[in-house]
Amino acid sequence: MSSTLKPMPHFNNEEEERAFWESHDSTDYVDWSKAERVTMPNLKPSTTSISLRLPQSLLEEIKVAANRRDVPYQSLIKTWLAEKISAE
């Protein structure tokens, strides 16, 4: 990283800022070695409802598995899907 950082440009809107950062390296403008990790405990990810057709027997098996773990079956399905995607 260069020892002298470039001044941060002014943006009139989010679109201008997005276009700028798509073509510029932030390390020219920000000293990331001084960055601090931030947690946002109240920030919830956006979700979308979907309709999924499952065989009744499969759904019952999922509900039994969820009951054994004492979690809602939809939460268990989301967990399993996330685990599978992470493993890919």
Rosetta blueprint (number, residue, H / E / L):
1 M L
2 S L
3 S L
4 T L
5 L L
6 K L
7 P L
8 M L
9 P L
10 H L
11 F L
12 N L
13 N L
14 E H
15 E H
16 E H
17 E H
18 R H
19 A H
20 F H
21 W H
22 E H
23 S H
24 H L
25 D L
26 S H
27 T H
28 D H
29 Y L
30 V L
31 D L
32 W H
33 S H
34 K H
35 A L
36 E L
37 R L
38 V L
39 T L
40 M L
41 P L
42 N L
43 L L
44 K L
45 P L
46 S L
47 T L
48 T L
49 S L
50 I L
51 S L
52 L L
53 R L
54 L L
55 P L
56 Q H
57 S H
58 L H
59 L H
60 E H
61 E H
62 I H
63 K H
64 V H
65 A H
66 A H
67 N H
68 R H
69 R H
70 D L
71 V L
72 P L
73 Y H
74 Q H
75 S H
76 L H
77 I H
78 K H
79 T H
80 W H
81 L H
82 A H
83 E H
84 K H
85 I H
86 S H
87 A H
88 E L
